[in-house]
Amino acid sequence: MRKKRRAFTEKFKAEVALEAVRGMKTLAELATEYKIHPNQISKWKKHLVANAADLYLKGANENILSEEDLTAPLYEEIGRLKMDVKWLKKKL
């Protein structure tokens, strides 16, 4: 029987990657502590270092959609569904 594949949360990945960046422990020590392969820790560390500058991008908050942008398509769908219900009632 196969082992179930483990899924790690982003918070856990960030914690392990930050520990690796700090350099207080070796990758081998971190791997035994967290029971993860050292290659996986080094991948998370590289990803953290490569994307750290993105945290300070100007206008990063502009990517967040406003409430109106989120609700408009939902209201359109509700309108279409109401029309479909009216049409089906009429046909029956």
C-alpha positions in Angstrom: 0.0 0.0 0.0 1.3 3.5 -0.9 1.9 6.2 1.6 -0.4 9.1 1.4 1.2 12.2 0.0 1.7 15.0 2.5 0.6 18.5 1.8 2.3 21.4 3.6 0.6 24.7 4.3 2.1 28.0 3.1 2.7 29.0 6.7 4.7 25.9 7.4 6.8 26.3 4.2 7.5 29.9 5.1 8.6 29.0 8.6 11.0 26.3 7.4 12.4 28.5 4.6 13.0 31.3 7.1 14.8 29.0 9.4 17.0 27.9 6.4 17.7 31.5 5.5 18.7 32.4 9.0 21.4 29.7 8.9 21.3 28.8 12.6 20.9 25.1 11.7 22.1 23.1 8.7 19.7 21.8 6.1 20.3 18.3 7.5 19.3 19.4 11.0 16.2 21.1 9.7 15.3 18.1 7.6 15.4 15.8 10.6 13.6 18.3 12.8 10.7 18.8 10.3 10.9 15.3 8.7 11.3 16.8 5.2 13.9 16.0 2.6 16.8 18.6 2.5 16.2 19.2 -1.2 12.6 20.3 -0.5 13.9 22.8 2.1 16.4 24.2 -0.3 13.7 24.6 -3.0 11.5 26.5 -0.5 14.5 28.6 0.5 15.3 29.5 -3.1 11.7 30.4 -3.7 11.6 32.7 -0.7 14.8 34.5 -1.6 13.7 34.9 -5.2 10.3 36.3 -4.4 11.1 38.3 -1.3 11.3 41.6 -3.4 7.7 41.1 -4.5 6.5 41.8 -1.0 7.6 45.4 -1.4 6.3 46.1 -4.9 4.5 49.5 -5.2 0.9 48.9 -6.1 0.7 45.4 -4.8 -2.5 46.3 -3.1 -4.0 47.3 -6.4 -4.3 43.6 -7.4 -6.9 43.1 -4.7 -10.4 43.4 -6.3 -13.0 45.6 -4.8 -16.2 44.3 -3.4 -18.1 45.5 -6.4 -15.8 43.7 -8.8 -16.4 40.5 -6.9 -20.2 40.8 -6.6 -21.1 42.1 -10.1 -20.6 38.7 -11.8 -22.6 37.0 -9.1 -25.5 39.3 -9.5 -25.4 38.8 -13.3 -25.6 35.0 -12.7 -28.6 35.4 -10.3 -30.4 37.5 -12.9 -29.8 34.9 -15.6 -31.0 32.1 -13.3 -34.2 34.0 -12.4 -34.9 34.5 -16.1 -34.4 30.8 -16.7 -36.8 29.9 -13.8 -39.5 32.3 -15.2 -39.1 30.8 -18.7 -39.4 27.2 -17.3 -42.5 28.1 -15.3 -44.0 29.6 -18.4 -43.2 26.5 -20.5 -44.7 24.1 -17.9 
